[in-house]
Amino acid sequence: MKFTDKVVIITGATSGIGLATAKLFLKNGCKVYGVARKPYAGNDFPCYSASVCDYEEIKRIFKEVYGREGRVDILINNAGMGIAGAMEEASAERIEQIVGVNLTAPCVLSGAIIPYMTAGGKIINISSVGGIMPLPYQAMYSATKAGTEVFSRALANEVKPYKIKVCAVLPGDTKTGFTDARVCEGENERAKKSVAKMAHDETHGKSPESVAKIILKVAKKKNPPLRVTVGGSYKLLVFLQRILPVKLVNFIIGKMYT
């Protein structure tokens, strides 16, 4: 089967990295199906309006795509959200929401797609460098992205007998609407200054198209790595995190963002 024949489902497909990825996969001849909470204004690929946390609806969508195409080759769990602020001001409702969208949903969706996935299929989970380098005042975001990366590695061993591959893609600062959409809770001035610094870095970060190219590269590999970091400087940071003492890494991050 040529790569141009691949059937791809992308969550969070109407903006940012998800939309850039959908368009790039289309350009490469794939059959793309999107899932997003907000309706898609375009008509270049079918996109279902659904929350990734509406698991029964997502399962119905997966079944429908399988009914149309007879298989699903690639699932890209891209949908995500951010919350920021001091933990003492964080609401339980927001914490539950971000865990649901960023971690529980990719886990549930990955399990739901397996019966429809062909041998050689791939599950690509969008994590973050923030899951490896924990961000102050975005503690829950970092926690969910760390969980996504660890889940991906665990799942890779589970689905090995089915010849399905799993990879976590870790973008660093990326210029998308995610920055403005992030929910900032509380009035802690230190938190506000820290988040403003992060927002500045994001708005001067890599384009979503550059991340989409890495996702496409992963999808084309017969044996993709378990984890791919986007951007040379971020690869260096992740490498240093592995060899430096944990306290030193945390001290450096604190100096950068607090």
N, C-alpha and C positions, 0 to 999 in steps of 0.2 A: 504494500500500500504506500503510495506516495504521500508526502507530507501535505500536499494540497488537498488530499481527501479527508483530512482530520476533522472530526466533529468536536467542537470546543464550547464549553460553558464557562462564562466569566461572571462572577458576582461583582457588584459595584461597577457595572459596565457603562454607566452614563456620564462619568466624569473622571478627571485625573488619570491615574495610572490605568484604571480599568478601561476607560474609553480609548486611550492611546494603544493599549494592548489589543483591544477588539479590532481597531482599524488596521493595525499592523498584521494581525493574523488574517484578516480579510484580504489584505493586499497580497498575502502569501497563499491565497487560494483556499483557506479553511472555511468550513461552515461554522459560523459563530452564532451562539445564542447567549443573550445577555440576561442577567437578573439584577434588578435595582429597585430600591424603594421608590425613587422618583421616576415618573414616566420618561421615556426616551423620545426626544423630539425628532431624531433622525429616522431614516427608513432604509439604511444600508444593511442592517441586520435586525432580526426579531429580538425584542427585549421584553421579558415578562416583568410586570410591576409587582414586586413582592418584597417583604422584609425577609432577610436571611434567617431571622428568628421565628418566622412562621413555618415551622418544620413540615407540617402536613402539606402546605401549599408548595413548598420547595420539592417535596417528594413527588407531588403530582406533576410538577414541571419536569422533573427528571424523567419520569415515566413517559410523559408526552414527547419529549425530545427523543427518547429511545424508540418510541413507537413510530416516529417519523423517519429516523435515520438508521435504526437497527443496531446502534452502538453509540457509546460516548468514548472518545479517545483521550480528551484532556479536560480536567476541571481546574480552574484557577480561582482559588478562594482569595479574592481581593478586597471585598467589602470590609470597611472598617470605620471606626470613629475614634475621636480623642477627647479626653477630659483632662483638665489641668487645674492646679491649685494646691494649696496646702492640705495635707491629709486630715488635719483636725477640722477642716471646713468642708470636707467631702461628704456628700449625701450617700446614704446606702443605696438609694434608687439609681443614682448615676453609676455607682460602682457595679451594681448588678447589670446595668444596661451595657456598659463597655465590656464586661466579661462575656455577656451573651453574644454581642456582635463580633467581638474580636477573637474570642477563643471557643466558646461553646458552639457557635454556628459552624466554623470550619471543621470542628470535630464531627458534628452531626452530619454535615453535608458530605464530608469525606466518606463516612460510613455508608451513607445513603447511595452514593454514586457507584460503589464497588460492584454491585450486582450487574450494572449496566456497562461496565468498562471492559474493553477488550484487552487481551494480552499485549503488552507493550504500551499500555495506557499510562498516563501521568497525572498525578495530583500535585499541583504547584500552589503552595501556601505563601501568601505575602506576609512576611514577618517585618522586622525592622532592625536596623543597627541599634536602635533604642532598646531592643530586647537583650542585647549583649552588653551595651554600655548604659546602665540604668540611669534614667533621667530624673533628677529631683523636680518635684512639682508636676511630674507626669508619671508618678509611681505606678498607677494602675495601668496606664498605657504600656509602660515598659514590662510590667508583669504579664499582661496578656500576650505581648509579642514574644516574650521569652517562652511562655507556654506554647505558643504556636510552633516555635522552632523545635522545642523538645518533643512535642506531639508528632511533628513530621518525622523525626528520626525513629520514634517508637513505631509509628505506622509503617515506615519503610520495611521493617522486619516482618510485620504482620502480613503485608500484601506481597511479599517476595515470592511465595508459591504461585501467585496468580500472574507473575511477570508484570506487575504494576510498579512503577517507580514513583518516589515521592521526593520533592525538593522544596526547601524553604528559601525564598528569595528575600534578601535583607537590603532594602534601599536605605540610604542615608537621607540627608535633607533633600527634599524634592519640592519643586515649585508647583503646587496645585491648590485647588480650593479647599483642601483639607485644613490648611492653616486657619482660614477665616471661619470654617465650620466647627472648629474645636470649641468645646464648652469649657469655659473658665469659671470655676466656682470660688466664692469667697472674696474677702477684701484684704488678704494678706499682701502687704506691699512688696515684701521680698519675693513672694511667689510671682507677683505681677511683673516685676523686673526680670526675673528669670525666664518666664514664658515669653516676654517681649524679645529677649535675646534669641531664644530658640526660633521664634517667628521670623525674626530678621534673617537668620541663617537659612530657614526654609525658603523664604522668598528669593534668596540668592542661590538656591540649590540647583540640582540637576533638573532637567526637563522630564516630564512623565514619559516622553517618547524614548529617552535614553534608557529608562528602566524597562520599558516595553521591549526594547531590543534584547535586553538580557533575558527576559522571560521567554521570548521567542527562541533564543539560543538554547536555553535549558530544554524547552519543549522539543527541539529538534535532535537533541542528544539521545543516543541509544541508552547510555548509562550516565545520566546526569549526576553531579555531586549531591550530597545530602543538603548542603548549604552553599548559597552563592551570595556574596556581598557585592553590592553595586557601587562602583567608584573606587579608584586606586587609593585615595586617602583613607577611605573607610575600611578598605581591606587591611591597610597598615594598622589602623586603630584596633580592629578586631584581632589581628595577629599579636599586637602588643598586649592586649587584654589577656591573651592566653599565657604569656610568659612572665608578665609583671605580677608582683604581689597584689592581691585583691584590695588591700588597704590603700596602696599607692594609686591604683586605677580609680578608686572611689574618690580619693583626694583630688586627683586631676580633674575629674568630672565636676566635683564640687567647686573647684576654682573657676571652671569654665562657666558654670551656670548658677552659682549662688553668691 
